[in-house]
Each structure stands twice: as C-alpha cells, then as structure tokens.
Amino acid sequence: MRAFRVSLESAMRDIDRAIFTLAAISFISQTGVSIMLPLLPIFAIQLGASPRELGLMVSIFAVTVTVGQLGSGVLSRRISPRRQMPLGQAAYAVAIMKFAA
C-alpha cells in the first residue's frame, strides 16, 4: 500500500508540473495577444488602415481562434494532447513569424 501511495504522489507531481508548464505557455501566448490589441489602432493608422479594416482584422482573428480551438478539440480525440501541444505551439510560432514578415 505504501509503494502505491508513493508512486501515486510521484505521478501527481509530474502531472502538476505538466499542467503548470502548459498553463505558463498559454499565459505567455495570451499575454502577447492582449498586449498587441490596444496598440493595434496605432499600427493601423500608421499603415493607413481604415476603422472598418481594423474591425475586420480583429473579427477574422477571433473567428480563426474559435475555429482553431474547435479543430484542436476534435484533433485531440485522435492524437494524444501531449503530442498535440508542441504541434500547436509550433504552428502558432510559424503563423506569428509569417505575420511579422
């Protein structure tokens, strides 16, 4: 019984560490987006975008995130979430680099 308890506690520590890591990645990712949104009108004005174009861009971003999350949920049933997380973060990094270029 004691051996089972020790292995269970060890497993819980590993899960807690994994959840903390995933939460930290999500926090950093969302913080980056949240910091960008208030600055978006300034960038849009400098680039000559109209308020309509700015609203359209933010709306498309929100719809894309929603569709991506739904697709991610379906995908997580087919492949393990542990394998899916690095793929999702890599896809996000590639998309950000493409937008920056």
N, C-alpha and C positions, 0 to 999 in steps of 0.2 A: 504494500500500500504506500509506503514511504517513497519507493522508487517512482511510482506512478505520479505522486504529488510533485516530486522534484522535476520530472520530465514535463508535467503539465505547466508548472511555473516557468520553466525554461521556454516552452513553446509560447506561452502568453507574452513573455518578454520579447521574443522575436516578432510576434505579431504587433505588439505595441510599437516596436522600433520601425517596422514596415509601415504601419499606419501613420506614425509621426513623419516619416520621410515623404510619403505620398501627400500628406496634408501640407507639409512645407513646400513641396513642389507646386501644389495647387495655389497656395497662398502667394508665392512669388509670381506665378503666372498671372493671377488675377490682379495683383497689385500693379503689375506693369500695364495692364489694360486700363485699370482705374486711374492711373496717373496720366495716361495718354488722353483720355476723354475730355477733361477740362481744357487741355491745350489744343484740341482739335480745331476749334473755331479760329484760333490764331494762325495755325498752319494753313487752314483752308483759305483765309483771307490773303495770306502771303502768296498762295498758289493761284489765286483768282477764282476760287470755287464759290458758287452761289449758296445761299442757305438751303435751297432745295437739294442741291447736290450733296451737301453736308448731311442733311437728314436722310437722304437715300443711302449714303455710305454707312451711316450708323445703323440704319434699319437692316441693310443687307448683312452687316456684321452680326447683328443679333439673330437673324434668321439662320445664318450659316452656323453659328454656335449651337443653336437649338437642334438643327438637323444633324450636326456632328455628334451631339450628345445622344440623340436617339439612335443614330447608327452605331455609336460606340456601345450602347446598351445591347443592341442585337448582336454585335460582334463579340461582346464579352461572353455570350452564351455559347459561342462556337469555339473560341480560343480562350485560354485562361487569362484573367485580368492581369496576372503577374507578367505575362508575355505582352499583353496589350499596352500596358503603361509606357514602356520605353518606346514602343512604336508610335504611340500618340504624341509623346513629348518630342520625338524626332520629327514627326510630321509638322507639329506646331513650330518647331525651330526653323524648318525649311521654309514654311509659309512666311514667317516673320522676315527671314533673310530675303525672300523674293520681294516682299513689300518694301523692304529697305533699299533694294537696288533700283 
